[in-house]
Amino acid sequence: MFRSAAGPKPDASNTLQRLCNTERMLKRTARVGRIGIVAFPNFAHWPNRLHVTTGHMPVTRARHYQWRDTPNIREGTYADFEVLAGKCGLQVTDGFGLQAGQVVLRWPNLRASVAVFKFE
């Protein structure tokens, strides 16, 4: 796992956006485990979009780093993962968003701060 001096040790939901080779990890997860589950901060959540219109990267409870000190290599969205899964030959068998601990099924790319996917 990664550790940053600027913040707490990340859990599994903060790993996907920090990997150098995401595609290889997803393919290996599906091959070894047959079923994979990933969760990551959804950068397309509406407050993030709104903040970017002010000309600055968002800083939120889930994404509490400034752009210059984030441990993330990349930011992803719910919609981006669906495309990536298809590119990797993975079948998404379930997907939903989370917002304040509640499941978001309608417009998760816009309304959820966390994206969750089950794939094989």
Secondary structure, DSSP 4 states (H G I P E B T S, - for coil): ----TTSPPP-GGGTGGG-S-HHHHHHHHHHHHSSEEEEEEBTTSHHHHHHHHTTS----SSS-S-TTT---S--B-HHHHHHHHHHTTPPEEEEEEEETTEEE-SSHHHH-SEEEEEE-
